[in-house]
Amino acid sequence: MRRLKAGVIGTGFIGVCHMEAIRRIGFAELVAITDINYELAKRRAEEYYVPKCYKTIDELLADDEIDVIHNCTPNNLHMEINEKIIKAGKHVFSEKPLARNSEESERLLQILKDNKNIVHGVNFNYRMNPLVQEIKNKVKANEIGKPILVHGSYLQDWLLFDTDYNWRIDPEICGPSRCIADIGTHWMDAVQTVTGAKIIDVCADLFTAIPKRKKPKEVVETFGVSKSMEYEEIEVKTEDYGAVLFKMDNGVRGVFYVSQVSAGRKCYLNFEIDGTKSSIYWNQETPDYMWMGYRDKDNSIVMRNPNFMTPEARQYTYLAAGHPEGWNDALKNNIYSFYKFIIDGKSLDKDTPDFATFQDGHYLIKLTEAILKSNEIRQWVKV
Ligand SMILES: NC(=O)c1ccc[n+]([C@@H]2O[C@H](COP(=O)([O-])OP(=O)(O)OC[C@H]3O[C@@H](n4cnc5c(N)ncnc54)[C@H](O)[C@@H]3O)[C@@H](O)[C@H]2O)c1
């Protein structure tokens, strides 16, 4: 059987997760990596026994052996590098958000029109947790009745102190939104996936809880803590918190809030779907469990068990019950689904994938922009 050859650009926090995920797929082979920090890339290549470590992106793009390229760089480089990957004739799996704004993501969609053979994906990984897939199928099968409400949050604490700093604070690199674009898009993607509906109308309140931060002279890794005593004080222009009321195209009403300044919360993405018969709740920090709520009988907490899952969701679960599957497994499922789509010879023109495409990524940017607009004008905004 043919193996798809992969290259990874950017070997920071998420780049390594992609490298490990590719290694877990039998019909994929990680052949090359690159990073602007060549020392880091070399260390990663040695540690993971990656055969080729390139000094530049252009060298990696010119490697004829490579079929698929992962873009794991900061947001300001997503459009430029994704464009180069497409034009090099490689399939592209990009980190989220797809770009900094919809002008950039729209440009990518235009370029794809002339490159229809390219398979494109965006790493909205939470949709690929086995229980998220299970909830999607339960909702589809009408098990909770007609969905009425959706609510939840995504909370983190790694930017709580004014000494916490990362490239995400800089709008030039991150884009005009931080909390919504960085983690709110994950929440919206997960909820759109399980309900099979789109958010079309939003009313938002955003807040910068820490208006001034101490930017250290050294680079601070994602989720890292700066030990530097040398810093410059900067004004923060993006939100630490956001709350959004929304309407979906199937009539469902919802609300969510996101924060990067909630002490004790690390990767607290959770949602509840309330239907006319029952409710389902899931939290990615306890990913092997879901809560089922009833009006007319006892509530229950269900542990992931492949033996009793729907066939559609079962394809994304591997371990027997009681052997937890979590964040890394969902990310692997997403990347697996992308590679399987390619190896099966499917086309985005004809087939609907389980992973998020560049069109989905573009829509989530339009949603982010509608949320920014709503916060600015203090009114509901249609997407
Ligand atoms: N899907 C998820 O759950 C998830 C989680 C974390 C990050 N992300 C996304 O992944 C992207 C990277 O985030 P991160 O946390 O890994 O950041 P990071 O800072 O840890 O890593 C980024 C890497 O890109 C490298 N880089 C920068 N400019 C480059 C260039 N011109 N050429 C090659 N390499 C370059 C940096 O040296 C660094 O090693 C972001 O867009 C972020 O939103 C997604």
The ligand as a MOL file (V3000), in Angstrom:
LIG
                    3D

  0  0  0     0  0            999 V3000
M  V30 BEGIN CTAB
M  V30 COUNTS 44 48 0 0 0
M  V30 BEGIN ATOM
M  V30 1 N -5.6510 23.0960 17.1070 0
M  V30 2 C -5.2420 23.3830 18.3310 0
M  V30 3 O -5.7640 22.9030 19.3240 0
M  V30 4 C -4.0810 24.3440 18.4820 0
M  V30 5 C -3.3580 24.4000 19.6900 0
M  V30 6 C -2.2650 25.2760 19.7640 0
M  V30 7 C -1.9460 26.0820 18.6800 0
M  V30 8 N -2.6940 26.0330 17.5550 0 CHG=1
M  V30 9 C -2.3850 26.8970 16.3820 0
M  V30 10 O -1.1130 26.4990 15.8720 0
M  V30 11 C -0.3820 27.6310 15.4140 0
M  V30 12 C 0.9790 27.6480 16.1270 0
M  V30 13 O 0.7590 27.7830 17.5030 0
M  V30 14 P 1.8050 27.2260 18.5790 0
M  V30 15 O 1.1300 27.3530 19.8900 0
M  V30 16 O 2.3390 25.9120 18.1640 0 CHG=-1
M  V30 17 O 2.9290 28.3440 18.4620 0
M  V30 18 P 4.4690 28.1930 18.7950 0
M  V30 19 O 4.9690 29.5710 18.9320 0
M  V30 20 O 4.6640 27.2120 19.9020 0
M  V30 21 O 5.0720 27.5030 17.4740 0
M  V30 22 C 5.1410 28.1560 16.2290 0
M  V30 23 C 6.4130 27.7190 15.5460 0
M  V30 24 O 6.4510 28.3050 14.2400 0
M  V30 25 C 7.7980 28.7130 13.9910 0
M  V30 26 N 7.8350 29.7540 12.9720 0
M  V30 27 C 7.5820 31.0770 13.1150 0
M  V30 28 N 7.7680 31.7040 11.9310 0
M  V30 29 C 8.1350 30.7570 11.0320 0
M  V30 30 C 8.4870 30.8020 9.6570 0
M  V30 31 N 8.4900 31.9460 8.9610 0
M  V30 32 N 8.8580 29.6460 9.0600 0
M  V30 33 C 8.8740 28.4800 9.7530 0
M  V30 34 N 8.5650 28.3880 11.0580 0
M  V30 35 C 8.1880 29.5180 11.6950 0
M  V30 36 C 8.2940 29.2060 15.3390 0
M  V30 37 O 9.7140 29.2480 15.3890 0
M  V30 38 C 7.6810 28.1590 16.2790 0
M  V30 39 O 8.5540 27.0630 16.4820 0
M  V30 40 C -1.2440 28.8500 15.7220 0
M  V30 41 O -1.9100 29.2690 14.5690 0
M  V30 42 C -2.2520 28.3590 16.7590 0
M  V30 43 O -3.4970 29.0170 16.6860 0
M  V30 44 C -3.7460 25.1720 17.4370 0
M  V30 END ATOM
M  V30 BEGIN BOND
M  V30 1 1 1 2
M  V30 2 2 2 3
M  V30 3 1 2 4
M  V30 4 1 4 5
M  V30 5 2 4 44
M  V30 6 2 5 6
M  V30 7 1 6 7
M  V30 8 2 7 8
M  V30 9 1 8 9
M  V30 10 1 8 44
M  V30 11 1 9 10
M  V30 12 1 9 42
M  V30 13 1 10 11
M  V30 14 1 11 12
M  V30 15 1 11 40
M  V30 16 1 12 13
M  V30 17 1 13 14
M  V30 18 2 14 15
M  V30 19 1 14 16
M  V30 20 1 14 17
M  V30 21 1 17 18
M  V30 22 2 18 19
M  V30 23 1 18 20
M  V30 24 1 18 21
M  V30 25 1 21 22
M  V30 26 1 22 23
M  V30 27 1 23 24
M  V30 28 1 23 38
M  V30 29 1 24 25
M  V30 30 1 25 26
M  V30 31 1 25 36
M  V30 32 1 26 27
M  V30 33 1 26 35
M  V30 34 2 27 28
M  V30 35 1 28 29
M  V30 36 1 29 30
M  V30 37 2 29 35
M  V30 38 1 30 31
M  V30 39 2 30 32
M  V30 40 1 32 33
M  V30 41 2 33 34
M  V30 42 1 34 35
M  V30 43 1 36 37
M  V30 44 1 36 38
M  V30 45 1 38 39
M  V30 46 1 40 41
M  V30 47 1 40 42
M  V30 48 1 42 43
M  V30 END BOND
M  V30 END CTAB
M  END
